[in-house]
Amino acid sequence: MAAVEEDELFDDDQVSDLSLLAFPPEVQAAIDQVLPSDDPLDKPDFNPVDYINSLFPTEQSLSNIDEVIGKIRFKIRKLDGEIRTVVRGQTNVGEDGRYALEEAQKAIQELFSKIKDIKDKAEKSEEMVKEITRDIKQLDHAKRHLTSSITTLNHLHMLVGGVESLTTLTRRRQYGEVANLLQGVLNVLEHFQKYMSIPQIKELADRVKQIQGELGTQILADFEEAFQGSGAKYGPGNQRQLKEACYVVNVLESKVKRDLLNWFVKLQLAEYMVLFGENQDVAWLDKIDRRYAWIKRTLVDFEEKFGHLFPLDWEVSERICVEFCEITRKELGKIMAKRTGEIDVKLLLFAIQRTTNFEALMAKRFTGVTLQTVKPQNPKTIVMSKPSPAVSLNPFEESSNPFEQEDEVKIEGSQPIEEAKSGVKEPSSPFTGIISKCFEPHLNIYIESQDRNLAELINRFLEDFRQHGTPRLETEVGSNVLPSCADLFVFYKKCMVQCSQLSTGRPMLDLTRTFQKYLKEYAVRILSNNLPKLSGQSSSSSAATSLIQSILKEGEVSKLIEEEQCRICSILCTAEYCMETTQQLEEKLKEKVDTDLSTQIDLNAEQDIFHNVISNCIQLLVQDLEMACEPALTAMNKMNWSTVEAVGDQSSYVTGITGHLKTNLPLIRDHLASSRKYFTQFCVKFANTFIPKFINALFRCKSITTVAAEQLLLDTHSLKTLLLDLPSLGSQISRKAPASYTKIVIKGMTKAEMILKVVMSPHEPPQGYVDNFIRLLHDSDIGEFQKVLEMKGLKKSEISSLLEMYRARIPVSMALGKHSEGSKETMVYNMTSPEPESSRIRKLEKLIKKRL
């Protein structure tokens, strides 16, 4: 250590400077990448103390301190030498850099001068090339101009010659040569559009237009002479000339062709205007067939005689037919407006039938190209044929839907023409509705007729119902629907199809209102008015005296006879069918009516009416079943429970209720086999009505001893089992009751069991009795607690004392009830209750399980 101090290896200032030397992280990372080293002295977090401790970990290692110091001194001297070498090497770096920069600047100047020389030489070469090619460009321009001049002169020669030839050929009526030459002249004239400022060219162009006008006038005159001249009755003798003239018309302006075709079409239909004028007998709807027969003959005659005169793309036959349809629609509209009082539904449907058959025939015969360019039409109209028989009763199901199957409907009282029997009209044809839309303003006659038919149909349904009554359910389950409802909706389907094909506008809304009217009438007159009426609640003394007899007859106290129960079930099934089918009817009506009118179709009110009928039917069945159980409950109240000495089989009133349910439930279930959800609703509603009445009947029982309470508990358990099995009671097929129904029964009947358990328990000590009531019936109130005390037959003073205790325990009982809600059925009596009483209850529960 003395040697170290003498050499003064590091003074304090050097150590301080070393501790302050630190590089930024990025610099340190660069140093580590360029000069990787594992020496601890090169690390940025070097700690001298740790380094010395690593050299001398123990006191014994201090013996080598001189050797370690020598190595460090040697390393220091080596580093000093390297630093001196590096510093000396950097003294000449600045001078070398300046020299290199000067050399680079000189090289750049030399390069710039060379580039400038190259650019000057390139410009001189370009000037030389331009001088060489100047003469060649001039020759190219001259050649182009000369070629254009020659071409223009040739065109001018052709134009002049063509104009002279056209003048001569036009005068001679050589239309075959005129057609070809005129097209060529017009093509040549297009090349002179930019030379129209030259007078001579302008004069030639005007001359060509003049020749075109003369040709148009001359050809039209030739046609008039051929078809209306002195020899027209023998037919045109110059048919070849007229055929060639049509080729010339194709070259002329479109107005010439349009005028010629309009004249010719009117000429062909002139006889029709005379034969079927407003004052003619054949113009009325009953002879509408003659109109279509006439146009068929006319078209056939035209095709045979003059069809070859006109080019095929002129579609002259189609134009004649279209003009005939336009005239017919207007004339029929005028005649029907003047003679509206003479139109009846049979005549209207006959005319529509014949008209739509003709439109279907035209749609097959012609393409409709002339209509598509004039005014496209796509109204819906009637297509006629017999509908396929429906498999299901529902006329709107997919399998029997006439719209899905693309079947056609034949209007009553008419026969389709032969040509339209085998074809299905394409709804996109422009011929659909071209004539038949004139009948739309008079479709109110059709709607009124259907209104009368529906009124007669409802009356007939009502008469049939009164004569034949309700169909009995025999072997076929699901046929408990009145046949009249299927007939009604089949009639609706037929009317809807017919009307939608006649029009998809306002008449469809009028028909919908008619449907709504008679759906309500059917629901009220056929269904609701035929529901049997229950007799009022019996409160007379005679009813009280016959209670025991009615119980002995095992529940034969139904207020409704079997036929009336069947009728209610049938009306319920029918109302369900009508409600579902009405919804489908609404959907189909919205499909058929115009999109902007579909929102005005709403049959929800009618569906609600049928739903109310279903609710009334269920209520009647529940009331009937409930009223039949009332005598048994009254008998239970009249029994002297204080005299019951032993627990036996179930009581007679339970037997009466069971017998009545077993008699009526299978009948109702079988008749509601096609309406399972409503049978479930019936069971739920009955349980919701019967269980509260049974609990109230329990409350009316007085002076109940412990044995009597045990008997009532046995009876209650029997009724609970009976109610749980109610949906499948008397059925050969065992089905699990719906969870919602089971929950209602268990909740209600468990409350009745808890009430009886409270009655069975002793009221001493009072505080324990109150706590026991609160635990078993945590959702009860003070009124029920008082009724329970009255059931036990306690004195008024005892009742008052217990009620005061209950009132004091009400806040605590609410919290207690929430805490014990999940375990109320398995909770035993309060520990303050005597042990013998709990054993009696357990014995009673074992007895019930054994009997079950």
FIDORO-842199 format. One record per residue (C-alpha): residue in one letter; x, z, y. Coordinates in steps of 0.02 Angstrom, whole numbers, plus 50000, padded with zeros to 5 digits. Layout:
BEGIN
AXZY ...
//
This chain:
BEGIN
M500005000050000 A501505003150116 A502054985350089 V500374978850137 E500364988550298 E502114982750345 D501724964350320 E500094965850415 L499254952450309 F497664952050418 D497414960350583 D495704966350641 D495434951650759 Q495734938950621 V494504947750508 S493234948050647 D493454929550681 L493274925450497 S491664935250483 L490924925450629 L491354908250556 A489724900850487 F489104882750471 P487294876550477 P486504873950305 E486554854750316 V488404855050365 Q488814867150226 A487864856050102 A488864840750160 I490504850350140 D490014855949965 Q489594837849919 V491244830649987 L492384845149936 P491624853749785 S492484870249746 D492224885349635 D493434896449734 P492534912149802 L493504909949964 D492594893449997 K490844900649981 P489824902750142 D489254920150093 F491044926250058 N491204945350064 P492994951850076 V492534968850006 D491714961349853 Y493174949649832 I494464963849838 N493404974249718 S493394959449597 L495304958849607 F495524977649586 P494044983849485 T494935000249432 E496295011649498 Q497475005849361 S497364987949425 L498154993349591 S499834992949505 N499794973749521 I499444973949707 D501134966949757 E500934952149642 V499184948549711 I499794949649890 G501184937449850 K499964924849781 I498884926449936 R500364924050050 F500864908549954 K499104901649970 I499104905150157 R500744896050182 K500094881350082 L498514880350187 D499534881350348 G500584866750289 E499064856250250 I498304860250420 R499914855150510 T499974838750414 V498174834750458 V498414839250642 R499974828450657 G499104814150571 Q497704814450701 T498874812450851 N498964793350832 V497134790550787 G496554788050968 E497834774751004 D497454765350845 G495584765750887 R495844758251060 Y496924744450986 A495614740250854 L494254739550988 E495244727251093 E495544716150941 A493664715950903 Q493224711151081 K494434696651076 A493684690450911 I491924691050985 Q492454680751135 E493224667551024 L491644666850916 F490514664951069 S491554650351134 K491464641550965 I489554643550957 K489384636251131 D490414621151082 I489334618250928 K487744619151034 D488404606451159 K488854594451020 A487104596350941 E486244592051107 K487334576551125 S486894571250946 E485024573450983 E485144562551138 M486034549351037 V484684549450901 K483314547651033 E484174532651106 I484294524750935 T482464527750885 R481654523851053 D481384505751009 I480724510050835 K479374521450910 Q478824507951027 L478634495950881 D477604508950784 H476414511450931 A476224492850950 K475814490650766 R474514504550770 H473654497450923 L473674479950853 T472894485750689 S471524495150782 S471174479950890 I471024468550739 T469864480850651 T468774482850805 L468674463950826 N468164462050645 H466824475450667 L466254466850825 H466134450450734 M465154458650594 L464024467250719 V463644451450816 G463344441550658 G462314455550582 V461194456750735 E460874438050732 S460534438450546 L459364453350562 T458364444250695 T458154429250582 L457774439050423 T456534450250513 R455604435150576 R455554428050400 R455054445150323 Q456474444550198 Y456484463350180 G457604464150028 E459074456650123 V458604466050282 A458764482850193 N460554479950140 L461084471350302 L460274484350415 Q461184498550329 G462844489350351 V462504485650535 L462094503950567 N463704509150481 V464724496950587 L463834502450745 E464454520250716 H466244513950749 F465734508250923 Q465024524950983 K466574527851090 Y466424510451167 M464634512351228 S465234511851407 I465624493251382 P464074483251434 Q464184470651294 I464304484251161 K462874493751241 E461824477951239 L462144475351052 A461674493451014 D460054491651111 R459684475651018 V459894484650850 K458674498250907 Q457454484950961 I457564476550791 Q457254493450706 G455694496150810 E455074478550773 L455374481150588 G454394497450587 T452914489850678 Q452964474150573 I453034483350407 L451594494850455 A450584479550506 D450994471150340 F450354486450244 E448764487050348 E448464468750319 A448784470350133 F447634485450109 Q446354483150245 G446374464450279 S445174451150222 G445944449950048 A446174468550023 K444744470049896 Y445754459549774 G447304470149802 P448874465649899 G449584449149846 N451294452249922 Q451724467549821 R453554462649800 Q453734460649988 L452924477650017 K454064485849889 E455604478749977 A454864484250143 C454884502150079 Y456764500650057 V456904495350238 V455834510250290 N457094521650203 V458434514950320 L457364516350477 E456984532450569 S456034545950473 K454574544250594 V454194526850526 K454114533450348 R453044548250402 D451804537050496 L451684524950351 L451374538750222 N450094547750332 W449144531550356 F449194527250171 V448664544850115 K447194545050235 L446714527850175 Q446664534049994 L445614549450042 A444404540450159 E443144538250018 Y443284556849975 M442824561950153 V441254551350143 L440704556149967 F440954574849992 G440424577050172 E439564593150227 N437834585350217 Q438064579050039 D437334588149888 V438954586349789 A439894595849923 W439174612849870 L440084624949755 D439004621649602 K439684603749596 I441484607849639 D442024600149474 R441614582949545 R442904585049683 Y444304588049559 A443694574349443 W443714562149589 I445514566149638 K446064564549457 R445304547149444 T446034542349613 L447784547749564 V447694538649398 D447074522849485 F448434524049617 E449804526149488 E449204510849392 K448974499349541 F450174504749678 G451344517649606 H452734504949583 L452684499649767 F453434515949831 P455104523849789 L455004538549670 D455794550649793 W454334547649914 E453174557549796 V451664548049858 S450524554849721 E450994572649765 R450704569249950 I448974562449912 C448584577849807 V449244589849940 E448214581550076 F446704582249962 C446984601049938 E447144603850126 I445534594250162 T444604602750020 R445114620250077 K444524616950255 E442904608650201 L442474622250076 G442824635450208 K441634627050331 I440254624750202 M440364642750138 A440344649350316 K438724640050350 R437884644150184 T438514661750149 G436784667850100 E436724655449956 I438314661949874 D438114673849728 V439484681249622 K439194669549475 L439324654149586 L440854661249675 L441774665049514 F441304648049444 A442054639349597 I443624650149592 Q443824646749406 R443754627949427 T444874628349581 T446234638849502 N446204628149346 F446484612849454 E447914621649547 A448714626049381 L448584607849326 M449374601749488 A450774614549469 K451194607049300 R451054589149359 F452024590049524 T453604598749581 G452924604249749 V454414597249844 T453304590649984 L452514607750006 Q454164617050007 T454764606950154 V453144609050250 K452464626550224 P452874636950071 Q451414646650001 N451394659949866 P449724668849864 K449144675149696 T447654667149614 I446734667349449 V447444660549286 M446184659449147 S446254663148961 K445644676548842 P446564693248845 S447314699948686 P446394714748610 A447094731648659 V447724743148522 S447614759348621 L446114766548711 N447144766948870 P447024749748952 F448534753249061 E449794757648925 E451324746348914 S450854739648743 S449184733048804 N449584729748985 P448994712149030 F450274711149169 E451724715149053 Q451184702748919 E450874688649043 D449164686148966 E447844677449068 V446104683649103 K444584672749091 I443264676049222 E441564679749151 G440304665649159 S441544651249165 Q442454639749046 P444234633949082 I444554615249092 E445484607548948 E447064603949044 A447304622149094 K446974630348925 S448714629248853 G449784631949006 V450354647649093 K450454645649280 E452114649549360 P451764662049499 S453114654049606 S452254637049612 P451814631749790 F450144625249727 T449484642649686 G448174647149814 I448274630749910 I446384628849892 S445784645249818 K446314655749967 C444784649050058 F443734660449945 E444604676450003 P443444679750153 H441964679650032 L442704691349900 N441604705249968 I440244697049861 Y441324699949708 I441694718049759 E439844721649789 S439414713949621 Q440694725149534 D439964739949628 R438254736049556 N438974733349383 L439874750049390 A438284758849448 E437354751449299 L438804756049185 I438784774349242 N436894775049215 R437094767849042 F438464780449002 L437334794549059 E435884788248954 D436994786248800 F437664803848824 R435914811048833 Q435344801448679 H436834803648566 G437624819448637 T439424824348599 P440344815348458 R440724827648317 L442504829748263 E442584825648079 T444194819348004 E445124809948139 V446014822148253 G446234815748429 S444614805648435 N443704819048534 V443654808248691 L442004801148751 P441974782248715 S441234779248886 C442864783648976 A443824770348881 D442464757648921 L442564762649104 F444434759849118 V444364743749019 F443104737549146 Y444254743749285 K445704734149210 K444694718149201 C444114719949383 M445874724049442 V446634708949355 Q445314697249423 C445404703749601 S447304704249605 Q447334686049553 L446034681549684 S446944690949822 T448264704349844 G447694709250018 R446214718750088 P445024714749944 M446144724949831 L445924739849946 D444034737449944 L444064736849754 T445124752749752 R443814761749857 T442484756049734 F443534762849591 Q443704779449681 K441834780549709 Y441404778549526 L442824789149462 K442044803449561 E440314799049495 Y440954798749316 A441804815549340 V440254823449416 R438784815149329 I439504812149155 L440704826749138 S440334841349255 N438434839949252 N438414839949062 L439404855949043 P438314869548965 K437834884349073 L438264901849016 S436904915049026 G437184929249148 Q438054945249100 S436844955448996 S436524972749068 S434804976648998 S434424990848880 S433944978648742 A435714971948740 A436384989648726 T435264993548578 S435854978348480 L437714981748497 I437954989548327 Q436994975448242 S438024962248329 I439624970948276 L439044971848096 K438744952948100 E440604950648135 G440534943648308 E439084931548294 V438654935248475 S439324919148553 K438374913848707 L438734895648664 I438194887148505 E439424876648408 E438754860348479 E439014866648656 Q440784871848617 C441124854648545 R440404846848701 I441524857148815 C443064852448714 S442574834148714 I442314834348903 L444004842948925 C444894829648821 T443964816048913 A444444823349083 E446254824249028 Y446214806048972 C445394800849136 M446664810549240 E448154802549153 T447394785249153 T446914786749337 Q448744789649378 Q449224773949282 L447814764549370 E448544769649538 E450264763349486 K449564746549430 L448544744649589 K450104747649693 E451024734449592 K449674721449622 V449304724449806 D450394718149948 T451894729249982 D451344733750157 L449654739750091 S450264749549939 T450404765750038 Q448524765250070 I448144766949884 D448014785249836 L447004791849688 N447654809749695 A445954816249750 E445134808649596 Q446484816049484 D446144832949563 I444294831149522 F444684828249338 H445904842749342 N444514853849411 V443394848149267 I444754853549145 S444904870349231 N443024872849223 C443004868649038 I444394881149001 Q443494894249106 L441874891549010 L442744893348842 V443644909048900 Q442044916648971 D441114912848810 L442454920948704 E442614935548823 M440734938848833 A440644938848644 C441974952648640 E441094963448769 P439824971148647 A441264976848537 L442154984848685 T440544993148740 A440325000048564 M442095006948575 N441645016248734 K440065023448655 M440955030548505 N441175049548505 W443055050348492 S443095069148501 T442355069948325 V443675059048242 E444545069848114 A445695057648023 V446545040848048 G445815027447936 D445725008547934 Q445434998848094 S443815002648183 S442234992448170 Y442384985548346 V444104978348303 T443354970348149 G441984962748257 I443224955648382 T444324948948242 G442864940548154 H442244932548313 L443964925648357 K444244919148180 T442574910248189 N442784901948359 L444654899148381 P444884886448239 L443414876248304 I444114875748481 R445884872348420 D445344857748310 H444334849948450 L445804851748570 A447084845048445 S447484830548562 S447664842348711 R448864855648648 K449444860648822 Y447664864448876 F447334874148717 T448874884448762 Q448174886948937 F446544892548858 C447454905548753 V448464911648902 K446924913149010 F445974922348876 A447414934548852 N447534937449040 T445664941149045 F445404950848883 I446894962748892 P446434970349063 K444634972349002 F445254980948845 I446334992748948 N444854996649061 A443815000048905 L445175012148847 F445075021149014 R443195023348991 C443435032448825 K443295051248856 S443805067348767 I445075058548657 T445905070248535 T447625067548463 V446885060448302 A445725049048401 A447195043048504 E448115039048343 Q446605029148283 L446505019748449 L448375016348439 L448125008948266 D446684998348332 T447724992748482 H449154987448369 S447944977648261 L447264968648415 K449034965348475 T449474957248309 L447854947348315 L448204941048491 L449994936248450 D449334925548308 L447894918748412 P448544900748440 S448714897848251 L447284909148195 G446444901948040 S447624887048035 Q448434880947875 I449984876247974 S450884891248046 R451574887748219 K452564899248330 A451574904248484 P452284898248652 A453514910448730 S452494911948890 Y450944917048793 T451894929348683 K452654937448837 I450944940248916 V450214947948757 I451684959348725 K451744965448904 G449874968948915 M449624976748744 T451214987048758 K450474994948913 A448914999448813 E450015007248678 M450985017148808 I449355023648882 L448815030048711 K450505037948680 V450345047248844 V448595052848792 M449285058948625 S450665069448703 P450225087548754 H450045091348937 E451065107148923 P452255109649007 P451475099949153 Q453115094249228 G453685086749064 Y452015078049043 V452175069949215 D453955064449178 N453395057349011 F452005047149097 I453225040549227 R454475035149093 L453205026548982 L452155018849122 H453375016949264 D452365003049347 S450725012949350 D449955021849500 I449065038249530 G447375030449491 E447895026149313 F448695043249294 Q447025051249340 K446115040049215 V447325045449078 L446995063649119 E445125060549111 M445365052148940 K446145068248877 G444615077948937 L445595090349044 K444775102049167 K444675097349349 S445885111149399 E447165105049273 I446925087149332 S447185092349515 S448775101849472 L449505087249374 L449055074949512 E449985085649639 M451505085749527 Y451385066849507 R451295064349696 A452845075049717 R453755064849585 I453285047549652 P454935043849746 V455945049749596 S454855040049475 M455195023449562 A457065025249536 L456795031849360 G455705016849316 K457045004349369 H458335013749268 S457305014449109 E456434997549118 G457404989748974 S457105004148856 K455335009948889 E454665004348720 T455985013748621 M456005029448730 V455485045448643 Y454555059348728 N455345071448848 M456445084548769 T455215097448831 S453875090348716 P453655099648553 E454525092748401 P452965092348291 E452105080148411 S453545067548401 S453525068448213 R451665064648212 I451945048848316 R453345043148201 K452205045648051 L450855035448137 E452065021248173 K452605021147990 L450785020647937 I450465005448050 K451974996247982 K451465000147804 R449714993247832 L450414977347911 
//
